[in-house]
Amino acid sequence: MTTADIDHPSETFDRLGRKIDPTDSSVAARYVLNDIYCSAWLSHAISALCEHRVPDFVGGEPTAIESIAKKAGLHAPTLYRALRALAANGIFEERGDGFFLHNDVSRLLCADHPYSWSGMARMWGHPSCMSAWMHYRKSLTDGQSGIKHAFGKTLYEHLAQDPATTKAFSDAMISNSAHAAVSISREFPFRNFKRVLDLGGGAGTLLHTILAENEHLEGVIFDLPELESLAKDSIRTADLASRCQFIAGNFLSEVPSGADLYLIKNSLWNWSDDHCIEILRNIRRAIGTTYGARFLLIEYVINSRNKKWTTAYDLQILNMPGGRARTEAEYKMLLLQAGLAVTETDIIEDQTLMLSAPVQ
Ligand SMILES: C[S@@+](CC[C@H](N)C(=O)[O-])C[C@H]1O[C@@H](n2cnc3c(N)ncnc32)[C@H](O)[C@@H]1O
C-alpha cells in the first residue's frame, strides 16, 4: 500500500483516466453526459472539415497545419484547434507541434477513398439536417419529422425542390453503400436470378456492384425522377449501359414488373408502417405469378448486435424522412400483410437480408 492509497482510499478512475468518486455516482454520470455532448460537437467539426475538403489535404506523412490551412483556404489557428480535438479523439494523428497525418479513421474521410465516408459526414452537418434537429422538441410532441416541422414538407418533397441538396444526400447514400455493396454482391447468391430491380436504388452504387460481380445479370434502378440524371451518369461511368437502365417512378404508386429479384436497401425504414405496406403490396403485385421471383429486403435491423447504433439512427430516421427503425419480427409482420413470407435471413456486415417469396 502506498501513501497515496492511504490519503485516497477510495480513489478510482474511469476508462479515460478521469477520477471518479465511488461514494457519489453523479461524477461518473456527468462524464457520460459530457462525452455525449462532446461527440456532437466533434461530429459538427468532421462535417465542416469535409465540406472544406480538409482530409484531402492531409497526407500519409506529417503535414504542417499552415500547409493544410493554405490548401483548404482556412484560418490556420482555428483549423489547428479542430484537428487537435479530432486527433485527441482518434480521428487524425497529431505529431509534434502542429503536424498532422492520417490514421485509418481520418483516411476514410478522404474523397478518393474507395469507400469514402465524406458524403455521410457532410450530410449529417448539412443545413437541412441541422434545421430538422432544431425542431426535434416539436417532433416529440406529435411524431412528425423535424424536416416537416422545419420546411413544411416531407424529406422527398423538400429534396425535389433543391437539386444541390438531392446531390448531397445522394453522395451520402454512396458513402453508406460503397463497402456493403461489395460484401452483399459477393455473398448473396445473385447467380440464381436474371433481372434485378433495385427500388430506391439512388445513384446505383449497390446495383452497379452486383452487376459487375455477376456478368449474366441485367438490372434496373427504380427511383424518383430527381435521381434520373445522377443515376444515368453513374450507369455511363460504370460502363453498364448495355445491362442497366433507370426507370423513374414512385414506389408508393406502382412498381414495374419484369424482374425475378426485387430488392430494396435501407429505404423501407424511411416510411411509416402504412406506407411500407403500400410499397410492399406494390412489389407483390409486380411479382404477380412470375415463377421463382423473390423479394430481398436489406435493412438495418434493431437486434442485440446492432441495438446501440440502430436505436440512435432511429432518432435520425424520424428527424429526416419521418420513418422508424424496426426489429426483424416487425419487418416480417409488414411483409406478411403484403403477401410475402420470409424464407431466408442472413446478416452481411451490419445489414440484415430477408429474402421472401409470395405467400401461395
Ligand atoms: C435512404 S435512400 C437509400 C438509397 C440506396 N438504396 C442505398 O441503400 O444507398 C432512399 C432512396 O429511396 C428513394 N425514394 C424515396 N422515395 C421514393 C419513392 N416514392 N419512389 C421511389 N424511390 C424513392 C430516394 O430517392 C433514395 O434514393
PDBQT file of the ligand as one rigid body, heavy atoms in Angstrom, charges set to zero:
ROOT
HETATM    1  C1  LIG A 401     -32.240   6.181 -47.899  1.00  0.00    +0.000 C 
HETATM    2  S1  LIG A 401     -32.047   6.246 -49.616  1.00  0.00    +0.000 S 
HETATM    3  C2  LIG A 401     -31.353   4.644 -49.951  1.00  0.00    +0.000 C 
HETATM    4  C3  LIG A 401     -30.640   4.598 -51.240  1.00  0.00    +0.000 C 
HETATM    5  C4  LIG A 401     -29.993   3.244 -51.576  1.00  0.00    +0.000 C 
HETATM    6  N1  LIG A 401     -30.953   2.178 -51.653  1.00  0.00    +0.000 N 
HETATM    7  C5  LIG A 401     -28.895   2.909 -50.625  1.00  0.00    +0.000 C 
HETATM    8  O1  LIG A 401     -29.016   1.949 -49.863  1.00  0.00    +0.000 OA
HETATM    9  O2  LIG A 401     -27.874   3.594 -50.624  1.00  0.00    +0.000 OA
HETATM   10  C6  LIG A 401     -33.712   6.103 -50.171  1.00  0.00    +0.000 C 
HETATM   11  C7  LIG A 401     -33.884   6.122 -51.675  1.00  0.00    +0.000 C 
HETATM   12  O3  LIG A 401     -35.288   5.971 -51.975  1.00  0.00    +0.000 OA
HETATM   13  C8  LIG A 401     -35.633   6.884 -52.984  1.00  0.00    +0.000 C 
HETATM   14  N2  LIG A 401     -37.070   7.164 -52.874  1.00  0.00    +0.000 N 
HETATM   15  C9  LIG A 401     -37.679   7.937 -51.947  1.00  0.00    +0.000 A 
HETATM   16  N3  LIG A 401     -38.992   7.956 -52.156  1.00  0.00    +0.000 NA
HETATM   17  C10 LIG A 401     -39.229   7.194 -53.245  1.00  0.00    +0.000 A 
HETATM   18  C11 LIG A 401     -40.406   6.828 -53.959  1.00  0.00    +0.000 A 
HETATM   19  N4  LIG A 401     -41.594   7.281 -53.555  1.00  0.00    +0.000 N 
HETATM   20  N5  LIG A 401     -40.298   6.024 -55.020  1.00  0.00    +0.000 NA
HETATM   21  C12 LIG A 401     -39.084   5.565 -55.429  1.00  0.00    +0.000 A 
HETATM   22  N6  LIG A 401     -37.920   5.878 -54.782  1.00  0.00    +0.000 NA
HETATM   23  C13 LIG A 401     -37.996   6.677 -53.707  1.00  0.00    +0.000 A 
HETATM   24  C14 LIG A 401     -34.754   8.072 -52.713  1.00  0.00    +0.000 C 
HETATM   25  O4  LIG A 401     -34.653   8.956 -53.797  1.00  0.00    +0.000 OA
HETATM   26  C15 LIG A 401     -33.443   7.421 -52.320  1.00  0.00    +0.000 C 
HETATM   27  O5  LIG A 401     -32.642   7.156 -53.441  1.00  0.00    +0.000 OA
ENDROOT
TORSDOF 0
